[in-house]
């Protein structure tokens, strides 16, 4: 099933992700010193929207994927990952204000 994301649904996803992070901070924040809101964001964006090798499996190569546009979707996804990450960091700094906590944007094996 093809699903098109519009501006409102992307904004809703970011709000939902921030609300989820708030629950995590509230319940585990006293025990966690390193937060990685989105682990391996580059793998998610490139693998899922450029190469199509991981879900949702979107890419421009019709031999590998039945839909997608690698030339723009990868960048849109990467942009929204950065916006979601920054929203989570902002929430943490404004609401919980613990200075000895580190946020990691990029994580790789």
N, C-alpha and C positions, 0 to 999 in steps of 0.2 A: 504494500500500500504506500503510495506516495503521499508525503505530508509536507506541506509548504509552511514554513515558519514566516510569520509576519512580524512587524515591529512590536506589536502588543504581546505576542506569545513569547518572543525573546525577552522582553522586559519582565514578563511574568516568571519566566525561568530564572532570571537573575534574582528576582525578589524571593522566589521559593528557595533558591540555593542559599541566599543570605539568611533566610529564616531557619533553614536546616543548620547552617553554621552557628547561628545563635544558640540553638538547642545543644549543639556539641560544646560550645564554649561554656555554657551554663553548667552542663553536667560533668565535663571533663577538664575544664580550664585550669583547675587547681593542680592538676597532675601532668599537664602537657606543656613542654617548653618549646617544641618545634611543631609548627602547623604547616601543612602543605594542602591548601584548599583543593587544588586540582593536581593530582600526581601525573607527571609526564604529559603535560598539556600539549607539547609538540607532537607526541605520538598520537594522541587523540585527534588533533587537527589534521595532521598529514596522513596518518594511517586510515582515518575514517572518511576524509573528504578529498584527499588528493590521490592516494594510492588505492583506496577502497578495500584494504586488506583486513580491516577491523570494522565492527559496527559503527555507523550505519551502512558502511559499504558503498559510499558514493564516490564516483570519479568520472572523468571525461572519457576514459577508454571503454568503448562499448563492448570490447571483448571480455572485460573484467566486471563491469558494472552496468546495470540496466538504466541507471539515471545518475545525474549529478553534473556539476560543472566545476572542475578542479581549478580553473583559472580565477574564480571568485570565491567559491564556498570555503576553501581552506582559509582565506584571509578573513572572511566574515566570522567564521568559527573562532579563529585565533583572537580576533578583536573582542568578541564577546567573552571568551575565557579570561582575557585580561581585565575586562570590565567587571566580571563576576569576582575575580580575585581581589581587585581594588575595593569593591563594595564590602567584601568580607573583612579585609584589613581595616577599612574605615570603621565598620561596625565594632570591631574588637577594640580599636584605639579609643573610640568615643564612649563605649559602654563599659568596658572592662579595665582599660587603662593599666595593664600590667606591663612594665617596661622591660622586664628580662625575658620576654617571649620573642622568638624569632619566627618570621614568616618566610617560607621558602617558595619561590615562584617556579623554579625549574628543578626537577628531580629526575635522575636517570639511574638505571642499574649499572 
